[in-house]
């Protein structure tokens, strides 16, 4: 029996995490990395906009049942599970880490990873863009309200910075790509590998920057090995439950394969980019290291697990297409 070939993108992800652990970006290097990551992500969304037909975008906006399922998972199911995890004894999960898990449960979905994994796996990209972007915009107001309600934290929100970032980095490039589709769409369609390479590169840049910051903030020194292992186990179970639920509910609601993939990836992600700035405001005056640590770990876990899932969906789609082509030739 031959062993399955290791996934190249997953190996690249592990290598990126290892590099960020020993050589995180600091100072001028961090500033350059931020600019490159910002530009790379914006360029990816420009390519997605140019690659998608206007009809597909309109169809994505109209999938209200899909968006409702994703929002309910992000802002209802996640907080319920976060509250349930908080009932675990302190010997299993310290109160500070339990608060951190509840905090991450209140956050919106990440946009870049959600859409990128949806695209790699062959999901409904227009619906993913709409749902993940709306989640972040709504989260600007809803997350502080949930945190205040469930954690008794005080905060005035994060202003318009996050909303502005979503607009200029994600939505505006996507719309620009849509407007230029007639001129460059055919060229991009002939070079689809460029989009795939851009997607994967953007994910690796985000992973390197995020994990490097976690290392600089003392990721490997804030926990005992036992508490660290327990936190990883709890978050792995949380991610597995959410992934399983989103796939199951998509089937129960009659979604096609593309929409089920979108529900899975958009419903299971949590935004580190929104979560860290929010924590600095919502927990002002407090030590937020252990509050954001569960988010940092979950963020890395969701990227690595979903990268594997996305690649498997992509390979399965290619195998099915090849089988259908072979069957057609046989007929």
Residue pairs with C-beta under 8 A, 6 or more apart in sequence:
7 307
7 308
7 311
9 200
9 307
9 311
10 304
10 307
10 308
10 311
12 200
12 204
13 203
13 204
13 207
13 303
13 304
13 307
14 304
16 204
16 207
16 208
16 211
17 207
17 211
17 300
17 304
19 208
20 207
20 208
20 209
20 211
20 212
20 215
21 211
21 215
21 220
23 212
24 211
24 212
24 213
24 215
24 216
25 32
25 33
25 208
25 209
25 212
26 216
30 209
30 212
33 205
33 208
33 209
34 209
36 205
37 202
37 205
37 206
37 209
38 169
40 198
40 201
40 202
40 205
41 112
41 169
41 170
41 202
41 205
41 206
42 168
42 169
42 170
42 173
43 173
43 198
44 112
44 116
44 195
44 198
44 199
44 202
45 115
45 129
45 169
45 170
45 171
45 173
45 174
45 177
46 173
46 174
46 176
46 177
47 177
47 188
47 194
47 195
47 198
48 115
48 119
48 125
48 129
48 174
48 177
48 195
49 173
49 174
49 175
49 176
49 177
49 178
49 181
50 177
50 178
50 180
50 181
50 184
50 185
50 188
51 177
51 181
51 185
51 188
51 189
51 192
51 195
52 125
52 126
52 177
52 178
52 181
53 181
54 178
54 181
56 125
56 126
57 126
57 178
58 126
59 124
59 126
59 127
60 124
60 125
60 126
60 127
60 128
60 129
60 130
61 126
61 127
61 130
63 124
63 127
63 130
63 259
65 253
65 255
66 124
66 127
66 131
66 255
66 259
66 262
66 263
67 127
67 130
67 131
67 134
69 246
69 249
69 250
69 253
69 263
69 267
70 109
70 131
70 135
70 246
70 262
70 263
70 266
70 267
71 131
71 134
71 135
71 138
73 242
73 245
73 246
73 249
73 263
73 267
73 268
74 108
74 109
74 135
74 267
75 106
75 108
75 138
75 139
75 142
75 146
77 242
77 245
78 105
78 106
78 242
78 270
79 102
79 105
79 106
79 146
79 150
81 105
81 238
81 241
81 242
82 101
82 102
82 103
82 104
82 105
82 106
82 150
83 102
83 105
83 150
85 93
85 98
85 101
85 102
85 234
85 238
86 93
86 98
86 99
86 101
86 102
88 98
88 234
92 230
93 101
93 227
93 230
93 231
93 234
94 227
94 290
96 290
96 291
97 227
97 231
97 290
97 293
97 294
99 151
99 290
99 291
100 290
100 291
100 292
100 293
100 294
100 295
101 234
101 235
101 238
101 294
102 150
102 151
103 147
103 151
103 275
103 279
103 291
103 292
103 294
103 295
104 270
104 275
104 294
104 295
104 298
105 270
106 143
106 146
106 147
106 150
106 151
107 139
107 143
107 270
107 271
107 274
107 275
107 278
107 295
108 135
108 136
108 138
108 139
108 140
108 142
108 143
108 270
108 271
108 274
109 131
109 132
109 135
109 136
109 139
109 266
109 267
109 269
109 270
109 271
110 132
110 136
110 269
110 270
110 271
110 272
110 273
110 274
110 299
111 129
111 132
111 133
111 135
111 136
111 166
111 170
111 271
112 170
112 202
112 203
112 206
113 203
113 206
113 265
113 269
113 302
113 303
113 306
114 128
114 131
114 132
114 265
114 266
114 269
115 125
115 128
115 129
115 132
115 266
116 199
116 200
116 202
116 203
117 123
117 265
117 306
117 307
117 309
117 310
118 124
118 125
118 128
118 261
118 262
118 265
118 266
118 310
119 125
119 128
119 195
119 199
120 196
120 199
120 200
120 310
120 311
120 313
120 314
121 261
121 265
121 309
121 310
121 313
121 314
121 317
122 257
122 258
122 261
122 313
122 314
122 317
123 258
123 259
123 260
123 261
123 262
123 264
123 265
123 313
124 258
124 259
124 261
124 262
125 262
127 259
127 262
128 262
128 265
128 266
129 170
129 174
131 262
131 266
132 266
132 269
133 166
133 170
133 171
135 266
136 162
136 163
136 166
136 271
136 274
137 163
137 166
139 271
139 274
140 157
140 158
140 160
140 162
140 163
140 274
141 157
143 274
143 278
144 155
144 156
144 157
144 158
144 278
144 282
147 153
147 155
147 278
147 282
148 154
148 155
148 282
153 282
153 283
154 282
155 278
155 281
155 282
155 283
155 284
156 281
157 281
158 274
158 277
158 278
158 281
161 277
162 273
162 274
162 277
165 273
188 194
188 195
203 303
203 307
206 303
207 300
207 303
210 272
210 296
210 299
210 300
211 219
211 296
211 300
214 293
214 296
214 297
214 300
217 289
217 292
217 296
218 289
219 293
219 296
222 289
222 290
222 293
223 231
223 293
231 293
231 294
231 297
232 297
232 301
235 294
235 297
235 298
235 301
236 301
238 298
239 268
239 298
239 301
239 302
239 305
242 267
242 268
243 264
243 268
243 305
243 309
246 260
246 263
246 264
246 267
246 268
247 260
247 263
247 264
249 263
250 259
250 260
250 263
250 264
251 260
255 263
261 313
264 309
265 306
265 309
265 310
268 302
268 306
269 302
269 306
270 295
270 298
270 299
270 302
272 295
272 296
272 299
275 292
275 295
276 292
276 295
279 288
279 291
279 292
279 295
280 288
283 291
